[in-house]
Amino acid sequence: MSDVDLSSIWFQTYKGNRFYPYKPEKIIIDIEEIAHALSNRCRWGGHSLEFYSVAQHSVLVSRNCPQSPTWGLLHDAAEAYYPDIPRPLKISPDIYNVSGGYTEKDYYSFSYSLILYIGL
């Protein structure tokens, strides 16, 4: 796979937009797409007794961030485009080699960039 131009790899979002995971500056930011994706993604890798979406978690966090509810709402926005790895696995540097090389720092940087870009 080393001969593949990673900047050309994309997947289709639910509204039909293209998302380039290796070149996210090509992204078309759509808050509705983020909300849709997060409402369909389960926390803790799906290992909960009942379905608990990332969107539901984000709303609860926003209610506990009176100084910055927007940050609380969008703190996991990157999960709309990049899958989360449950925390016990995140602490191993080897897991990132398997998952494509992105780090937790990259993940939070992308979420923060989305917050700034959307400007909510």
Buried (B, 14 or more C-beta within 10 A) or exposed (E): EEEEEEEEEBEEBEEEBEBBBBBBEEBEBBBEBBBBBBBEBBBEBEEEEEEBBBBBBBBEBBEEEEEEBEBBBBBBBBBBBBEBBEEEBBEEEEBBEEBEEBEEEBBEEBBBBBBEEBEE
